[in-house]
């Protein structure tokens, strides 16, 4: 009888672990979709209202971005950088190719390809393509980027 009791306990423990793993996997799946949605909303806002608005809306207060060889730290510095009039005429489009989330479900990253189109001093359209990498953190129920 004791052996049967131990088997029930082991079965119960295994069941709890299985359920825990499933619920964590579901949490990660949901978080991945939320980050993809945040990326889509970020890109849509950029297309609609411009780079400055999009980057300041989706940046965490402590976000850092790398532009050229310059690190811009904090939402205020990022906003100041994008107030430069040259960004008013830049079109920026991107889409993530990959998203992943840590086991905690509140930190994730994306990477993919972007295209920026600007106009040079002669009026010629200049297209630049590249790869982006963004780290996202969930704060107060919303995904904000902390690195771009």
Phi, psi and omega in degrees: 000320180297320179299317178297320179297317178295323178295321178295317179298315179297319178297317179297316178297315179299320179296315179298318177297317179298314179296319178298317178295318179296316182292325177292319177298321178294319178299316179294318178300316179296316180298319178300316180294322178297320178293317177301319178296320178297318177300315180296316179295321177300309180296321180294318178295322177298316179293323184279310189244000176101167185296313182303311181298315183296313183291325179284330178289319187264356178280138169290156180304327182257019183297153175230136173235150177251120177232112187067236177253019185247129174266127176253119187248123177095150183300323181294316179293323177296315179299316180300317180301315184278359174282350177305127183305336181298335181281346178295330184259010180262133173257129182233127179229143177203164177206132180288141174263341185208144174220142174215158184223142176289165182301334180290337180080005181238010177217129182209177179213158176227158166211158181178203184245147177229160173225129173242140179233126178228174179244128179279182185294343179266359181091002180279138177286132180241124181252134177233130178245148179197190180242139177244159175218123182234136174254129184247144176227138179268120178230130179053037176081001181238144177273127177231148178276144178247346176211135176214000000 
